[in-house]
Amino acid sequence: MFTKITHKKNTINFIRCPGLDTQTRINIVIQALALQGVYGTRTAIAQQYQLSRAFLYQMISASLVCLHKLFSAQQLETVLDRLGLDSIIVLLP
């Protein structure tokens, strides 16, 4: 699906990819974050998966918000309690 965004005289076409499954999206974001700071990497990833850089940046942003929420102190305690990690840690040698 192509979406056209017009801002003043500049027109930007970008693609939203509803056909990407969840695991593929996760892999894309992991690649983009792992290679952060390497010139041209995000463009290459976008071209490889045939999606726009705008959509790639949206996925990265959404992922970082989710990670921030997950790893905030209060949320982390809740996650650890749900996983029962305290009892597993006690069993470790």
SULJOTA-V709307 format. One line per field, one symbol per residue. burial: 1 if it has 16 or more other C-alpha atoms within 10 Angstrom, else 0. Layout:
BEGIN
burial->???
END
This chain:
BEGIN
burial->000000000000011000000000100110010000000011001100001110010011001000000000000000000000000000000
END
